Amino acid sequence: MDRVAVIRERLEQTFAPTHLVVRDDSHRHAGHAGARDGRGHFSVELASEAFRGQAPLARHRAVYAAMGDLMQTDIHALAIDARLPEDTR
């Protein structure tokens, strides 16, 4: 399974998002020192009721927690846009 699919699966299982976009931005960081070890740069947009009552920092921490070991093995950088369903653009 590719990394985008694994990220998507973990986010879907953890947050049951009403909106989810996962992008692999690694091509934009070719040659970047942090990407030399093969880990990638990704961005996620997700909206979930699970974020209700959480401050932005808590939402980001929850997303990082959902990524678990991927943060050590597959993900070098993760840009996160985590919001409530009614805040979907």
Buried (B, 14 or more C-beta within 10 A) or exposed (E): EEBBEBBBEBBBEBBEBBBBEBBBEBEEBEEEEEBEEEBBBBBBBBBBEBBEEBEEEEBBBBBBEBBEEBBEEBBBBBEBBBBBBEEEE
